[in-house]
Amino acid sequence: MHASRFEGWLPIRVFWQDGAPRLDWCYFGDQRLTDPFFRGSVGEALNHPFNLAFRRETPIDALEELREARPGLEPTAFLFHASRCGSTLVSQMLAALGTHIVISEPPTIDSVLRAHYFAPVDDDTRIRWLRGLVSALAQPRHGETRFFVKLDAWNVFELAVLRKAFPRTPWIYLYRDPLEIAVSQMKERAAYMIPGVLGPALQFFDPREVSTMPHPQFVARVLGKMLEAGNTGCNDAGGIALHYAELPGASWNRLRTTLGIDDGPRALELMQEAARRHAKHPHFEFVPDSQRKQNEASPDLRRVVEQWAGPAYRALERTRATREPAAQPG
């Protein structure tokens, strides 16, 4: 393979063919990744007739050769989160700077992190694929100097293998009061909050138990498992616990060095402007919603969230209050 033939191309999908994983590539050219989610940027790229007519596929093992020929930026930080708690806001503020590549919830990385659920893939293989994917996604096309990946919420359960792949990369765990997350999830549930689809339900709950579990209890129990995993990771693997209430200021204050934010006033201006907009719908102004969600919570939801997620949330709060700031990237 010739690395020059993949200049401007990004891997957008992992699929299996004849028992082996392959990559689907899309040409992005000079298109910046400014959509709140990587899927949105892919959709924009595929709107171009050229990209629909001309596609490329490679074995996933080709990533290793491409990485050796054209290594991308080393990751600056990974963003983990408990969902609906400000991670998209952080990623949008970072993308607004123009000097940061931000990949938000890329399906390729999720597919590799969870590959062992669907095929006999060992950790060493996943680590090799992860390093190759990150290198391919971290190719600067506009002189960028920093690279971030925001993971899917359920990827916190695969933290160990990501840490083995990138042991020196700082990582942040974003969370908020689980009652507020639960209110949001009950209104519009993510796929992993639907029993049996993906995520922690597959590894923590008996299928027979899930089939009869009330929806509020299922949401609360999944949240509890995620917050527990986030807290364990922060304590055992050097994560930075970040509460939703600290945003947006923490991004340009205590996390400025970790996130690679310039000291100049222009960077602060760009981030503050991004923070004023709704992270997932940038055409709208952001309106704080914590109190509204607290008011909307039913007594039953309050009860199950306190039972199944409350202890893990308070443990995370203690971790945030007592841990020293994580070491900055060298």
TORLUMNU-107041 format. One record per residue (C-alpha): residue number from 1; chain; residue in three letters; x, z, y. Coordinates in Angstrom, 3 decimals. Layout:
<nodes>
@k NUM, c A, r ALA, u X, w Z, v Y
...
</nodes>
This chain:
<nodes>
@k 1, c A, r MET, u 0.000, w 0.000, v 0.000
@k 2, c A, r HIS, u 1.109, w -0.663, v 3.565
@k 3, c A, r ALA, u 0.350, w 2.196, v 5.960
@k 4, c A, r SER, u 0.174, w -0.218, v 8.900
@k 5, c A, r ARG, u -2.941, w -1.788, v 7.334
@k 6, c A, r PHE, u -4.774, w 1.527, v 7.793
@k 7, c A, r GLU, u -4.020, w 1.996, v 11.469
@k 8, c A, r GLY, u -7.315, w 2.888, v 13.138
@k 9, c A, r TRP, u -9.066, w 3.527, v 9.793
@k 10, c A, r LEU, u -10.425, w 6.916, v 8.691
@k 11, c A, r PRO, u -11.669, w 8.073, v 5.275
@k 12, c A, r ILE, u -15.409, w 8.765, v 5.517
@k 13, c A, r ARG, u -16.593, w 9.328, v 1.947
@k 14, c A, r VAL, u -15.363, w 10.440, v -1.468
@k 15, c A, r PHE, u -17.157, w 8.894, v -4.429
@k 16, c A, r TRP, u -16.498, w 8.853, v -8.159
@k 17, c A, r GLN, u -16.051, w 5.666, v -10.164
@k 18, c A, r ASP, u -15.171, w 5.537, v -13.851
@k 19, c A, r GLY, u -14.407, w 9.241, v -13.800
@k 20, c A, r ALA, u -11.944, w 9.062, v -10.887
@k 21, c A, r PRO, u -12.440, w 9.790, v -7.161
@k 22, c A, r ARG, u -12.128, w 6.991, v -4.640
@k 23, c A, r LEU, u -12.231, w 6.847, v -0.849
@k 24, c A, r ASP, u -14.453, w 4.780, v 1.414
@k 25, c A, r TRP, u -12.708, w 3.933, v 4.715
@k 26, c A, r CYS, u -14.200, w 2.877, v 8.051
@k 27, c A, r TYR, u -12.472, w 1.243, v 11.007
@k 28, c A, r PHE, u -12.672, w 3.356, v 14.177
@k 29, c A, r GLY, u -10.098, w 1.539, v 16.289
@k 30, c A, r ASP, u -9.886, w 3.367, v 19.612
@k 31, c A, r GLN, u -13.268, w 5.135, v 19.244
@k 32, c A, r ARG, u -12.850, w 8.828, v 20.070
@k 33, c A, r LEU, u -14.552, w 11.439, v 17.893
@k 34, c A, r THR, u -16.779, w 13.067, v 20.494
@k 35, c A, r ASP, u -20.028, w 13.439, v 18.551
@k 36, c A, r PRO, u -20.911, w 17.052, v 17.645
@k 37, c A, r PHE, u -20.531, w 16.110, v 13.962
@k 38, c A, r PHE, u -18.214, w 13.696, v 12.188
@k 39, c A, r ARG, u -21.232, w 12.048, v 10.539
@k 40, c A, r GLY, u -22.461, w 11.062, v 14.000
@k 41, c A, r SER, u -19.158, w 9.403, v 14.848
@k 42, c A, r VAL, u -19.273, w 7.556, v 11.514
@k 43, c A, r GLY, u -22.778, w 6.327, v 12.294
@k 44, c A, r GLU, u -21.612, w 5.060, v 15.677
@k 45, c A, r ALA, u -18.686, w 3.223, v 14.101
@k 46, c A, r LEU, u -20.922, w 1.632, v 11.475
@k 47, c A, r ASN, u -23.157, w 0.222, v 14.204
@k 48, c A, r HIS, u -20.481, w -2.412, v 14.801
@k 49, c A, r PRO, u -21.048, w -5.534, v 12.667
@k 50, c A, r PHE, u -17.351, w -5.759, v 11.801
@k 51, c A, r ASN, u -17.401, w -2.303, v 10.235
@k 52, c A, r LEU, u -20.437, w -3.123, v 8.132
@k 53, c A, r ALA, u -18.951, w -6.399, v 6.919
@k 54, c A, r PHE, u -15.398, w -5.212, v 6.304
@k 55, c A, r ARG, u -14.890, w -1.994, v 4.368
@k 56, c A, r ARG, u -11.953, w -0.668, v 2.414
@k 57, c A, r GLU, u -11.779, w 1.407, v -0.720
@k 58, c A, r THR, u -8.755, w 3.090, v -2.239
@k 59, c A, r PRO, u -8.037, w 5.563, v -5.029
@k 60, c A, r ILE, u -7.836, w 9.055, v -3.550
@k 61, c A, r ASP, u -4.254, w 9.325, v -4.813
@k 62, c A, r ALA, u -3.288, w 6.633, v -2.272
@k 63, c A, r LEU, u -3.485, w 9.381, v 0.358
@k 64, c A, r GLU, u -0.157, w 10.777, v -0.795
@k 65, c A, r GLU, u 1.641, w 7.491, v -0.148
@k 66, c A, r LEU, u -0.052, w 7.100, v 3.239
@k 67, c A, r ARG, u 0.879, w 10.661, v 4.181
@k 68, c A, r GLU, u 4.525, w 10.046, v 3.389
@k 69, c A, r ALA, u 4.569, w 6.827, v 5.401
@k 70, c A, r ARG, u 2.548, w 8.036, v 8.402
@k 71, c A, r PRO, u 2.101, w 11.808, v 8.493
@k 72, c A, r GLY, u -0.587, w 12.891, v 10.918
@k 73, c A, r LEU, u -0.576, w 15.926, v 13.174
@k 74, c A, r GLU, u -0.251, w 19.292, v 11.519
@k 75, c A, r PRO, u -3.560, w 21.171, v 11.798
@k 76, c A, r THR, u -3.657, w 23.549, v 14.752
@k 77, c A, r ALA, u -6.492, w 25.687, v 13.379
@k 78, c A, r PHE, u -9.424, w 25.640, v 10.983
@k 79, c A, r LEU, u -12.853, w 26.764, v 12.147
@k 80, c A, r PHE, u -15.026, w 28.515, v 9.574
@k 81, c A, r HIS, u -18.471, w 29.850, v 10.447
@k 82, c A, r ALA, u -21.649, w 31.488, v 9.186
@k 83, c A, r SER, u -23.832, w 28.672, v 10.617
@k 84, c A, r ARG, u -25.847, w 28.579, v 13.841
@k 85, c A, r CYS, u -23.301, w 30.811, v 15.570
@k 86, c A, r GLY, u -21.341, w 28.729, v 18.077
@k 87, c A, r SER, u -18.856, w 26.759, v 15.975
@k 88, c A, r THR, u -20.196, w 23.459, v 17.302
@k 89, c A, r LEU, u -19.799, w 24.799, v 20.835
@k 90, c A, r VAL, u -16.137, w 25.595, v 20.167
@k 91, c A, r SER, u -15.497, w 22.191, v 18.604
@k 92, c A, r GLN, u -17.184, w 20.406, v 21.530
@k 93, c A, r MET, u -15.144, w 22.362, v 24.081
@k 94, c A, r LEU, u -11.952, w 21.424, v 22.255
@k 95, c A, r ALA, u -12.952, w 17.766, v 21.996
@k 96, c A, r ALA, u -13.700, w 17.683, v 25.737
@k 97, c A, r LEU, u -10.014, w 18.238, v 26.521
@k 98, c A, r GLY, u -8.989, w 14.793, v 25.314
@k 99, c A, r THR, u -5.701, w 16.109, v 23.916
@k 100, c A, r HIS, u -7.311, w 17.469, v 20.738
@k 101, c A, r ILE, u -8.572, w 15.608, v 17.675
@k 102, c A, r VAL, u -11.591, w 17.535, v 16.394
@k 103, c A, r ILE, u -13.166, w 16.670, v 13.049
@k 104, c A, r SER, u -16.465, w 18.501, v 12.656
@k 105, c A, r GLU, u -17.726, w 19.070, v 9.094
@k 106, c A, r PRO, u -16.195, w 15.952, v 7.494
@k 107, c A, r PRO, u -17.893, w 15.168, v 4.149
@k 108, c A, r THR, u -14.573, w 14.081, v 2.634
@k 109, c A, r ILE, u -12.996, w 17.524, v 2.941
@k 110, c A, r ASP, u -16.160, w 19.217, v 1.673
@k 111, c A, r SER, u -16.178, w 16.870, v -1.340
@k 112, c A, r VAL, u -12.589, w 17.741, v -2.217
@k 113, c A, r LEU, u -13.055, w 21.476, v -1.687
@k 114, c A, r ARG, u -15.999, w 21.471, v -4.110
@k 115, c A, r ALA, u -14.666, w 18.851, v -6.542
@k 116, c A, r HIS, u -14.013, w 21.457, v -9.235
@k 117, c A, r TYR, u -17.755, w 22.078, v -9.578
@k 118, c A, r PHE, u -18.304, w 18.523, v -10.760
@k 119, c A, r ALA, u -15.109, w 17.554, v -12.608
@k 120, c A, r PRO, u -12.116, w 19.261, v -14.281
@k 121, c A, r VAL, u -9.954, w 19.311, v -11.132
@k 122, c A, r ASP, u -7.285, w 22.000, v -10.815
@k 123, c A, r ASP, u -6.152, w 23.695, v -7.593
@k 124, c A, r ASP, u -2.882, w 21.763, v -7.368
@k 125, c A, r THR, u -4.780, w 18.481, v -7.394
@k 126, c A, r ARG, u -7.246, w 19.648, v -4.748
@k 127, c A, r ILE, u -4.343, w 20.860, v -2.600
@k 128, c A, r ARG, u -2.650, w 17.468, v -2.825
@k 129, c A, r TRP, u -5.889, w 15.680, v -1.905
@k 130, c A, r LEU, u -6.564, w 18.075, v 0.967
@k 131, c A, r ARG, u -3.126, w 17.523, v 2.474
@k 132, c A, r GLY, u -3.583, w 13.781, v 2.209
@k 133, c A, r LEU, u -7.047, w 13.847, v 3.770
@k 134, c A, r VAL, u -5.981, w 16.034, v 6.656
@k 135, c A, r SER, u -3.034, w 13.740, v 7.350
@k 136, c A, r ALA, u -5.284, w 10.663, v 7.318
@k 137, c A, r LEU, u -7.833, w 12.277, v 9.646
@k 138, c A, r ALA, u -5.156, w 13.643, v 11.980
@k 139, c A, r GLN, u -3.720, w 10.309, v 13.104
@k 140, c A, r PRO, u -3.459, w 10.357, v 16.930
@k 141, c A, r ARG, u -4.980, w 7.256, v 18.497
@k 142, c A, r HIS, u -4.985, w 8.402, v 22.149
@k 143, c A, r GLY, u -1.799, w 10.463, v 22.357
@k 144, c A, r GLU, u -3.485, w 13.656, v 21.068
@k 145, c A, r THR, u -1.202, w 16.584, v 20.281
@k 146, c A, r ARG, u -3.529, w 19.042, v 18.501
@k 147, c A, r PHE, u -5.804, w 18.731, v 15.485
@k 148, c A, r PHE, u -8.750, w 20.886, v 14.384
@k 149, c A, r VAL, u -11.151, w 20.846, v 11.469
@k 150, c A, r LYS, u -14.500, w 22.613, v 11.611
@k 151, c A, r LEU, u -15.593, w 23.259, v 8.029
@k 152, c A, r ASP, u -19.103, w 23.465, v 6.597
@k 153, c A, r ALA, u -20.534, w 26.985, v 6.433
@k 154, c A, r TRP, u -20.365, w 27.224, v 2.629
@k 155, c A, r ASN, u -16.683, w 26.191, v 2.596
@k 156, c A, r VAL, u -15.707, w 29.824, v 3.237
@k 157, c A, r PHE, u -15.981, w 30.261, v -0.537
@k 158, c A, r GLU, u -13.146, w 27.734, v -0.936
@k 159, c A, r LEU, u -10.912, w 29.464, v 1.606
@k 160, c A, r ALA, u -8.248, w 30.335, v -0.979
@k 161, c A, r VAL, u -7.411, w 26.739, v -1.874
@k 162, c A, r LEU, u -7.359, w 25.665, v 1.782
@k 163, c A, r ARG, u -4.966, w 28.519, v 2.566
@k 164, c A, r LYS, u -2.694, w 27.379, v -0.273
@k 165, c A, r ALA, u -2.701, w 23.858, v 1.141
@k 166, c A, r PHE, u -2.007, w 25.048, v 4.721
@k 167, c A, r PRO, u -0.615, w 28.597, v 4.534
@k 168, c A, r ARG, u 0.698, w 28.641, v 8.123
@k 169, c A, r THR, u -2.394, w 27.271, v 9.845
@k 170, c A, r PRO, u -4.437, w 29.864, v 11.798
@k 171, c A, r TRP, u -8.127, w 30.034, v 11.039
@k 172, c A, r ILE, u -11.134, w 31.516, v 12.802
@k 173, c A, r TYR, u -14.354, w 32.894, v 11.334
@k 174, c A, r LEU, u -17.321, w 32.602, v 13.699
@k 175, c A, r TYR, u -20.418, w 34.706, v 13.072
@k 176, c A, r ARG, u -23.301, w 36.469, v 14.800
@k 177, c A, r ASP, u -26.110, w 38.897, v 14.034
@k 178, c A, r PRO, u -27.430, w 37.562, v 10.706
@k 179, c A, r LEU, u -31.016, w 38.181, v 11.813
@k 180, c A, r GLU, u -30.575, w 35.527, v 14.507
@k 181, c A, r ILE, u -29.058, w 33.120, v 11.990
@k 182, c A, r ALA, u -31.910, w 33.805, v 9.567
@k 183, c A, r VAL, u -34.563, w 33.107, v 12.208
@k 184, c A, r SER, u -32.926, w 29.741, v 12.880
@k 185, c A, r GLN, u -32.586, w 28.936, v 9.178
@k 186, c A, r MET, u -36.214, w 29.811, v 8.439
@k 187, c A, r LYS, u -37.291, w 27.329, v 11.124
@k 188, c A, r GLU, u -34.972, w 24.539, v 9.993
@k 189, c A, r ARG, u -33.118, w 25.259, v 6.788
@k 190, c A, r ALA, u -29.764, w 23.692, v 6.075
@k 191, c A, r ALA, u -29.260, w 22.135, v 2.638
@k 192, c A, r TYR, u -27.403, w 25.145, v 1.266
@k 193, c A, r MET, u -30.348, w 27.357, v 2.240
@k 194, c A, r ILE, u -32.578, w 25.408, v -0.153
@k 195, c A, r PRO, u -32.237, w 26.872, v -3.671
@k 196, c A, r GLY, u -30.261, w 24.725, v -6.085
@k 197, c A, r VAL, u -29.031, w 22.102, v -3.607
@k 198, c A, r LEU, u -25.428, w 23.178, v -2.955
@k 199, c A, r GLY, u -23.255, w 26.027, v -1.832
@k 200, c A, r PRO, u -23.335, w 29.679, v -2.917
@k 201, c A, r ALA, u -26.629, w 29.475, v -4.797
@k 202, c A, r LEU, u -24.803, w 27.589, v -7.542
@k 203, c A, r GLN, u -22.249, w 30.327, v -8.115
@k 204, c A, r PHE, u -23.956, w 33.611, v -7.255
@k 205, c A, r PHE, u -27.543, w 33.402, v -8.454
@k 206, c A, r ASP, u -29.202, w 32.824, v -11.798
@k 207, c A, r PRO, u -31.334, w 29.649, v -11.573
@k 208, c A, r ARG, u -34.318, w 31.518, v -12.993
@k 209, c A, r GLU, u -33.925, w 34.203, v -10.336
@k 210, c A, r VAL, u -33.697, w 31.644, v -7.540
@k 211, c A, r SER, u -36.826, w 29.819, v -8.667
@k 212, c A, r THR, u -38.982, w 32.874, v -7.966
@k 213, c A, r MET, u -37.072, w 34.342, v -5.014
@k 214, c A, r PRO, u -38.997, w 34.420, v -1.701
@k 215, c A, r HIS, u -37.419, w 32.181, v 0.927
@k 216, c A, r PRO, u -36.583, w 35.004, v 3.388
@k 217, c A, r GLN, u -34.762, w 36.899, v 0.654
@k 218, c A, r PHE, u -32.829, w 33.818, v -0.447
@k 219, c A, r VAL, u -31.691, w 33.108, v 3.120
@k 220, c A, r ALA, u -30.689, w 36.743, v 3.643
@k 221, c A, r ARG, u -28.744, w 36.929, v 0.387
@k 222, c A, r VAL, u -26.851, w 33.704, v 1.065
@k 223, c A, r LEU, u -25.967, w 34.973, v 4.543
@k 224, c A, r GLY, u -24.756, w 38.235, v 3.065
@k 225, c A, r LYS, u -22.499, w 36.425, v 0.602
@k 226, c A, r MET, u -21.024, w 34.228, v 3.358
@k 227, c A, r LEU, u -20.391, w 37.121, v 5.745
@k 228, c A, r GLU, u -18.822, w 39.114, v 2.934
@k 229, c A, r ALA, u -16.501, w 36.221, v 2.082
@k 230, c A, r GLY, u -15.624, w 35.774, v 5.752
@k 231, c A, r ASN, u -14.783, w 39.439, v 6.142
@k 232, c A, r THR, u -12.671, w 39.497, v 2.981
@k 233, c A, r GLY, u -10.813, w 36.432, v 4.189
@k 234, c A, r CYS, u -10.181, w 37.906, v 7.636
@k 235, c A, r ASN, u -8.713, w 41.036, v 6.069
@k 236, c A, r ASP, u -6.788, w 39.449, v 3.206
@k 237, c A, r ALA, u -5.844, w 36.025, v 4.572
@k 238, c A, r GLY, u -5.215, w 36.580, v 8.271
@k 239, c A, r GLY, u -8.421, w 35.162, v 9.729
@k 240, c A, r ILE, u -9.558, w 35.803, v 13.289
@k 241, c A, r ALA, u -13.093, w 37.244, v 13.433
@k 242, c A, r LEU, u -14.961, w 35.835, v 16.423
@k 243, c A, r HIS, u -18.466, w 36.937, v 17.391
@k 244, c A, r TYR, u -20.924, w 34.530, v 18.988
@k 245, c A, r ALA, u -21.331, w 36.952, v 21.905
@k 246, c A, r GLU, u -17.664, w 36.388, v 22.846
@k 247, c A, r LEU, u -18.282, w 32.713, v 23.551
@k 248, c A, r PRO, u -17.433, w 30.711, v 25.456
@k 249, c A, r GLY, u -14.850, w 32.882, v 27.242
@k 250, c A, r ALA, u -12.810, w 33.831, v 24.175
@k 251, c A, r SER, u -11.867, w 30.173, v 23.706
@k 252, c A, r TRP, u -9.821, w 30.102, v 26.907
@k 253, c A, r ASN, u -8.874, w 33.792, v 26.972
@k 254, c A, r ARG, u -7.720, w 35.605, v 23.840
@k 255, c A, r LEU, u -7.662, w 32.434, v 21.708
@k 256, c A, r ARG, u -6.002, w 30.175, v 24.285
@k 257, c A, r THR, u -2.636, w 30.082, v 22.512
@k 258, c A, r THR, u -4.117, w 29.782, v 19.015
@k 259, c A, r LEU, u -6.251, w 26.845, v 20.127
@k 260, c A, r GLY, u -3.468, w 25.167, v 22.101
@k 261, c A, r ILE, u -5.265, w 25.277, v 25.459
@k 262, c A, r ASP, u -3.173, w 24.262, v 28.477
@k 263, c A, r ASP, u -2.753, w 26.830, v 31.240
@k 264, c A, r GLY, u -3.796, w 24.432, v 33.989
@k 265, c A, r PRO, u -7.164, w 24.645, v 35.788
@k 266, c A, r ARG, u -8.261, w 21.214, v 34.562
@k 267, c A, r ALA, u -8.476, w 22.374, v 30.926
@k 268, c A, r LEU, u -10.594, w 25.353, v 31.936
@k 269, c A, r GLU, u -12.858, w 23.118, v 34.014
@k 270, c A, r LEU, u -13.424, w 20.694, v 31.126
@k 271, c A, r MET, u -14.184, w 23.470, v 28.649
@k 272, c A, r GLN, u -16.562, w 25.248, v 31.008
@k 273, c A, r GLU, u -18.412, w 22.003, v 31.653
@k 274, c A, r ALA, u -18.810, w 21.443, v 27.888
@k 275, c A, r ALA, u -20.021, w 25.037, v 27.486
@k 276, c A, r ARG, u -22.855, w 24.440, v 29.935
@k 277, c A, r ARG, u -24.362, w 21.804, v 27.641
@k 278, c A, r HIS, u -26.245, w 22.284, v 24.394
@k 279, c A, r ALA, u -23.527, w 21.838, v 21.749
@k 280, c A, r LYS, u -25.627, w 19.828, v 19.283
@k 281, c A, r HIS, u -27.631, w 17.979, v 21.940
@k 282, c A, r PRO, u -25.174, w 17.462, v 24.833
@k 283, c A, r HIS, u -27.752, w 15.771, v 27.066
@k 284, c A, r PHE, u -29.533, w 19.124, v 27.432
@k 285, c A, r GLU, u -28.395, w 22.277, v 29.197
@k 286, c A, r PHE, u -27.573, w 25.289, v 27.020
@k 287, c A, r VAL, u -30.100, w 28.137, v 27.129
@k 288, c A, r PRO, u -29.158, w 31.513, v 25.551
@k 289, c A, r ASP, u -31.398, w 32.222, v 22.565
@k 290, c A, r SER, u -30.312, w 35.532, v 21.027
@k 291, c A, r GLN, u -33.111, w 37.603, v 22.529
@k 292, c A, r ARG, u -35.717, w 34.983, v 21.688
@k 293, c A, r LYS, u -34.623, w 34.954, v 18.060
@k 294, c A, r GLN, u -34.658, w 38.737, v 17.895
@k 295, c A, r ASN, u -38.224, w 38.706, v 19.239
@k 296, c A, r GLU, u -39.342, w 36.055, v 16.750
@k 297, c A, r ALA, u -38.066, w 37.870, v 13.643
@k 298, c A, r SER, u -40.862, w 39.142, v 11.407
@k 299, c A, r PRO, u -40.737, w 42.670, v 9.935
@k 300, c A, r ASP, u -40.244, w 41.210, v 6.451
@k 301, c A, r LEU, u -37.300, w 39.087, v 7.592
@k 302, c A, r ARG, u -35.755, w 42.083, v 9.362
@k 303, c A, r ARG, u -36.045, w 44.128, v 6.190
@k 304, c A, r VAL, u -34.421, w 41.632, v 3.815
@k 305, c A, r VAL, u -31.685, w 40.674, v 6.280
@k 306, c A, r GLU, u -30.779, w 44.323, v 6.771
@k 307, c A, r GLN, u -30.782, w 44.886, v 3.016
@k 308, c A, r TRP, u -28.729, w 41.867, v 1.950
@k 309, c A, r ALA, u -26.660, w 40.875, v 5.019
@k 310, c A, r GLY, u -26.524, w 43.965, v 7.235
@k 311, c A, r PRO, u -23.637, w 45.748, v 5.426
@k 312, c A, r ALA, u -21.410, w 42.641, v 5.458
@k 313, c A, r TYR, u -22.158, w 42.029, v 9.135
@k 314, c A, r ARG, u -21.200, w 45.586, v 10.101
@k 315, c A, r ALA, u -18.024, w 45.301, v 8.023
@k 316, c A, r LEU, u -17.102, w 42.156, v 9.976
@k 317, c A, r GLU, u -17.749, w 43.989, v 13.224
@k 318, c A, r ARG, u -15.364, w 46.743, v 12.133
@k 319, c A, r THR, u -12.780, w 44.143, v 11.189
@k 320, c A, r ARG, u -13.079, w 42.468, v 14.580
@k 321, c A, r ALA, u -12.726, w 45.815, v 16.359
@k 322, c A, r THR, u -9.688, w 47.042, v 14.447
@k 323, c A, r ARG, u -7.572, w 44.014, v 13.544
@k 324, c A, r GLU, u -4.573, w 43.076, v 15.629
@k 325, c A, r PRO, u -4.653, w 39.499, v 17.020
@k 326, c A, r ALA, u -3.489, w 37.010, v 14.403
@k 327, c A, r ALA, u 0.015, w 35.543, v 14.665
@k 328, c A, r GLN, u 0.174, w 32.416, v 16.775
@k 329, c A, r PRO, u 1.218, w 29.090, v 15.243
@k 330, c A, r GLY, u 4.919, w 28.452, v 15.240
</nodes>
